Amino acid sequence: MTDILVITGLSGAGRSQAADDLEDLGWFVIDNLPSSLIEKVAELASVPGTSIEKLALVVGAGPHQADIVEVIQSLRRSGHRVRVLFLDCGDAELVRRFTMTRRRHPLAEEEDTNVPAAIDAERARLIPVKELADVVIDTTDLNVHQLKARLVDLFGGEAPAPGMQTTIASFGYKHGLPLDADIVLDVRFLPNPHWVEALRPHSGLDDDVRAYVLGQDAAGSFLDRVEELLASLVPAYVAEGKSYLTVAVGCTGGRHRSVAIGEELGRRLRRRGVVARVEHRDLDRRS
């Protein structure tokens, strides 16, 4: 059966770049396909004897995509394995990208408005699609190489990963909330190693910082409760057909507490048999 990936999201957030990257990974990519043709294309790709095992369809928020939610739901009901990748991005960065490329926003003419207003209109139009997404990637702070690495990690395998892929992602609140998180945990209630001179240059990956953070009584009880919560939620998400879960753990700067807690949470989940990867968005930021 053909593995179908629908790539959608905000204009300027990287749909075309993602399409190029997936093509490099061996996906058969069709860009800007009207939603009325998606089911027919999926049917043709699934005919026995065809060589299309991985089909990526790029869709936007234009007038030809008005029924995309119904199409995706129909594909899933018919037994196809359909995943939805939604690319998001902060408004300021989107405006900067359109300014740099001197491109007109696709909805600017349709809505007879400027770029910021067009972005707002598109974001509102895509809310139902985003709610269907299996995975959301925030490209605000990603360069093309980082986006490709993320896509390789998610979709670069020869076969779809079994079960649900869980990501524990640390971040710093001073750098903004991650747009692609399903669950956000705030660990700023723990003492901050930044104010301990000997620990400040180190990170939550270092043993001394890890011992300081995890040695707090509040850290142990917090981790115990979160572990139990996620242990009960993961099977429920799997039963609902969710393919990806991102749990964001935040502290002030994203270097100490969130990193140590994120690593420990990932270790505990893996011990329970959950396929969990850990990443650190702001670990290398210094300001």
C-alpha positions as CSV (number, residue, x, y, z in Angstrom):
1,M,0.0,0.0,0.0
2,T,1.2,3.5,-0.8
3,D,2.4,5.6,2.1
4,I,0.8,9.0,1.6
5,L,2.1,12.2,3.1
6,V,0.2,15.5,2.8
7,I,2.5,18.5,3.1
8,T,0.6,21.7,4.0
9,G,1.1,24.8,6.1
10,L,1.6,28.5,5.8
11,S,3.0,30.1,2.6
12,G,6.6,30.9,3.2
13,A,7.0,28.3,6.0
14,G,8.9,25.9,3.7
15,R,6.5,23.7,1.8
16,S,8.6,23.8,-1.4
17,Q,11.8,23.1,0.5
18,A,10.2,20.2,2.3
19,A,9.0,18.8,-1.1
20,D,12.6,19.0,-2.5
21,D,14.0,17.3,0.6
22,L,11.4,14.5,0.5
23,E,12.1,14.0,-3.2
24,D,15.8,13.5,-2.3
25,L,14.6,10.9,0.2
26,G,12.9,8.9,-2.5
27,W,9.3,10.2,-2.2
28,F,7.3,10.7,-5.3
29,V,6.3,14.4,-4.9
30,I,3.4,16.3,-6.6
31,D,3.3,20.0,-5.8
32,N,0.3,22.2,-5.7
33,L,-2.2,19.4,-6.5
34,P,-5.9,20.5,-6.4
35,S,-7.7,18.7,-3.6
36,S,-10.3,17.5,-6.0
37,L,-7.6,15.3,-7.7
38,I,-6.0,13.9,-4.5
39,E,-8.2,10.8,-4.1
40,K,-7.8,9.9,-7.8
41,V,-4.0,10.2,-7.6
42,A,-3.9,8.1,-4.4
43,E,-6.0,5.5,-6.1
44,L,-3.7,5.4,-9.1
45,A,-0.6,5.2,-6.9
46,S,-2.1,2.2,-5.1
47,V,-2.7,0.1,-8.2
48,P,-0.8,-3.2,-7.8
49,G,2.4,-3.2,-9.9
50,T,3.0,0.6,-9.6
51,S,6.3,1.7,-8.2
52,I,5.0,4.5,-6.1
53,E,5.4,3.3,-2.5
54,K,5.9,6.8,-0.9
55,L,3.7,9.6,-2.2
56,A,4.0,13.2,-1.0
57,L,1.3,15.7,-2.0
58,V,1.9,19.4,-1.4
59,V,-1.2,21.5,-0.8
60,G,-1.7,25.1,0.2
61,A,-4.6,27.3,1.3
62,G,-5.7,28.5,-2.1
63,P,-9.2,28.3,-3.7
64,H,-8.6,24.8,-5.1
65,Q,-7.9,23.4,-1.6
66,A,-11.2,24.4,0.1
67,D,-12.2,20.7,0.8
68,I,-8.8,19.4,1.8
69,V,-10.0,18.4,5.3
70,E,-12.8,16.2,3.8
71,V,-10.4,14.7,1.3
72,I,-7.9,13.7,4.0
73,Q,-10.6,12.2,6.2
74,S,-12.0,10.3,3.1
75,L,-8.5,8.9,2.4
76,R,-8.2,7.7,5.9
77,R,-11.6,6.1,5.9
78,S,-10.8,4.2,2.8
79,G,-7.8,2.5,4.5
80,H,-4.9,4.5,3.2
81,R,-2.1,5.3,5.6
82,V,-2.2,9.1,5.4
83,R,0.0,11.4,7.5
84,V,-0.3,15.2,7.5
85,L,2.8,17.4,7.9
86,F,2.0,21.0,8.8
87,L,4.7,23.6,8.4
88,D,4.2,26.6,10.7
89,C,6.2,29.8,11.2
90,G,6.1,33.0,13.3
91,D,4.4,36.0,11.7
92,A,7.5,38.3,11.9
93,E,9.7,35.7,10.2
94,L,7.1,35.1,7.4
95,V,7.0,38.8,6.7
96,R,10.8,38.9,6.6
97,R,10.9,36.0,4.2
98,F,8.4,37.6,1.8
99,T,10.2,40.9,2.0
100,M,13.6,39.2,1.3
101,T,12.3,37.3,-1.7
102,R,10.1,40.1,-2.9
103,R,7.3,37.6,-3.5
104,R,3.7,38.5,-3.1
105,H,1.8,36.4,-0.6
106,P,-0.6,34.1,-2.4
107,L,-3.6,35.4,-0.5
108,A,-2.7,39.1,-0.6
109,E,-4.4,39.5,-4.0
110,E,-7.3,37.3,-3.2
111,E,-7.9,39.1,0.1
112,D,-6.9,42.5,-1.4
113,T,-4.7,43.2,1.6
114,N,-1.1,43.4,2.7
115,V,1.3,40.6,3.7
116,P,0.6,40.6,7.5
117,A,-3.1,40.6,7.0
118,A,-2.8,37.9,4.3
119,I,-0.8,35.8,6.8
120,D,-3.6,36.2,9.4
121,A,-6.2,35.2,6.9
122,E,-4.2,32.1,5.8
123,R,-3.5,31.1,9.4
124,A,-7.3,31.2,10.2
125,R,-8.1,29.3,7.0
126,L,-5.7,26.5,7.9
127,I,-6.8,25.9,11.5
128,P,-9.0,22.9,10.6
129,V,-6.1,21.4,8.6
130,K,-3.6,22.0,11.4
131,E,-5.9,20.2,13.8
132,L,-5.7,17.1,11.5
133,A,-1.9,17.2,11.4
134,D,0.2,14.3,12.6
135,V,3.2,16.4,13.0
136,V,3.8,20.2,13.1
137,I,7.2,21.6,12.4
138,D,7.9,25.2,13.4
139,T,10.4,26.5,10.8
140,T,10.8,30.0,12.4
141,D,14.4,29.3,13.5
142,L,15.3,26.5,11.2
143,N,17.7,26.9,8.2
144,V,17.3,24.7,5.2
145,H,19.8,22.2,6.5
146,Q,18.1,21.9,9.9
147,L,14.7,21.4,8.2
148,K,16.1,18.7,6.1
149,A,17.6,16.9,9.1
150,R,14.2,17.0,10.8
151,L,12.5,15.6,7.7
152,V,15.2,12.9,7.4
153,D,14.6,11.9,11.0
154,L,10.8,11.8,10.6
155,F,10.4,10.4,7.0
156,G,13.7,9.2,5.8
157,G,13.2,5.5,6.8
158,E,12.6,2.8,4.3
159,A,9.3,2.0,6.0
160,P,7.0,3.9,8.3
161,A,8.0,3.7,11.9
162,P,5.8,1.4,13.9
163,G,3.5,3.0,16.5
164,M,3.9,6.6,17.6
165,Q,7.1,8.6,17.5
166,T,7.5,10.7,20.7
167,T,9.8,13.7,20.8
168,I,10.8,15.4,24.1
169,A,12.0,18.9,23.1
170,S,13.6,21.3,25.5
171,F,13.3,25.1,24.9
172,G,13.8,28.5,26.5
173,Y,10.8,30.7,27.1
174,K,13.0,33.8,26.4
175,H,13.3,32.5,22.8
176,G,9.5,31.9,22.4
177,L,7.1,29.0,22.7
178,P,7.6,26.2,20.2
179,L,4.7,26.2,17.7
180,D,4.9,22.5,17.1
181,A,4.4,21.2,20.6
182,D,1.4,19.0,21.6
183,I,2.1,19.3,25.4
184,V,4.1,22.1,27.1
185,L,5.7,21.5,30.5
186,D,7.2,24.5,32.5
187,V,10.1,23.7,34.8
188,R,11.0,27.2,35.8
189,F,9.8,26.4,39.3
190,L,13.1,24.6,39.9
191,P,16.2,26.5,41.1
192,N,18.1,27.9,38.2
193,P,21.7,26.6,37.7
194,H,22.4,29.8,35.8
195,W,22.8,31.6,39.2
196,V,25.4,29.1,40.4
197,E,28.7,30.4,39.1
198,A,30.3,27.0,38.7
199,L,27.4,25.6,36.8
200,R,26.6,28.6,34.5
201,P,29.0,27.7,31.7
202,H,27.7,24.1,31.6
203,S,24.4,22.7,30.3
204,G,21.9,20.1,31.3
205,L,23.9,17.5,29.4
206,D,26.7,17.9,31.9
207,D,26.8,15.7,35.0
208,D,27.1,18.5,37.5
209,V,24.1,20.4,36.2
210,R,22.1,17.2,35.8
211,A,22.9,16.3,39.4
212,Y,21.9,19.8,40.6
213,V,18.6,19.8,38.8
214,L,17.5,16.2,39.4
215,G,18.7,16.4,43.0
216,Q,15.9,18.8,43.9
217,D,13.0,17.2,45.7
218,A,10.5,19.0,43.5
219,A,12.2,17.6,40.4
220,G,11.7,14.0,41.5
221,S,8.1,14.3,42.3
222,F,7.4,16.3,39.1
223,L,9.1,13.7,36.9
224,D,7.2,10.9,38.7
225,R,3.9,12.5,38.0
226,V,4.7,13.5,34.4
227,E,6.0,10.0,33.7
228,E,2.7,8.5,34.9
229,L,0.7,11.0,32.9
230,L,2.5,10.3,29.7
231,A,2.5,6.6,30.3
232,S,-1.3,6.7,30.3
233,L,-1.6,9.3,27.5
234,V,0.6,7.6,24.9
235,P,-1.5,4.4,24.5
236,A,-4.6,6.6,24.2
237,Y,-3.0,8.7,21.5
238,V,-1.9,5.5,19.7
239,A,-5.4,4.2,19.8
240,E,-6.7,7.4,18.2
241,G,-4.2,6.9,15.4
242,K,-1.8,9.7,16.3
243,S,1.6,9.1,14.7
244,Y,3.7,11.8,16.4
245,L,3.7,13.4,19.8
246,T,5.9,16.3,20.8
247,V,6.3,17.2,24.5
248,A,8.1,20.5,25.0
249,V,9.9,21.2,28.3
250,G,10.7,24.8,28.9
251,C,12.9,26.8,31.3
252,T,14.1,30.4,31.0
253,G,17.0,30.0,28.6
254,G,16.7,26.4,27.4
255,R,20.2,25.4,28.5
256,H,20.0,23.9,32.0
257,R,16.8,22.8,33.7
258,S,14.7,21.9,30.6
259,V,17.6,20.0,29.1
260,A,18.3,17.9,32.2
261,I,14.6,17.3,32.7
262,G,14.0,16.5,29.1
263,E,16.8,14.0,29.0
264,E,15.6,12.3,32.2
265,L,12.0,12.2,30.9
266,G,13.1,10.6,27.6
267,R,15.1,8.0,29.6
268,R,12.1,7.1,31.7
269,L,9.8,6.8,28.8
270,R,12.2,4.6,26.9
271,R,12.4,2.4,30.0
272,R,8.6,1.9,29.7
273,G,9.0,0.9,26.1
274,V,8.0,4.2,24.5
275,V,10.0,5.1,21.3
276,A,11.2,8.5,22.5
277,R,13.8,10.9,21.0
278,V,15.2,14.0,22.8
279,E,16.2,17.2,21.1
280,H,17.2,20.6,22.5
281,R,16.1,23.7,20.5
282,D,18.0,26.4,22.4
283,L,20.9,24.5,23.9
284,D,23.5,26.5,21.8
285,R,22.0,29.9,22.2
286,R,23.9,32.4,24.4
287,S,21.6,35.4,24.4
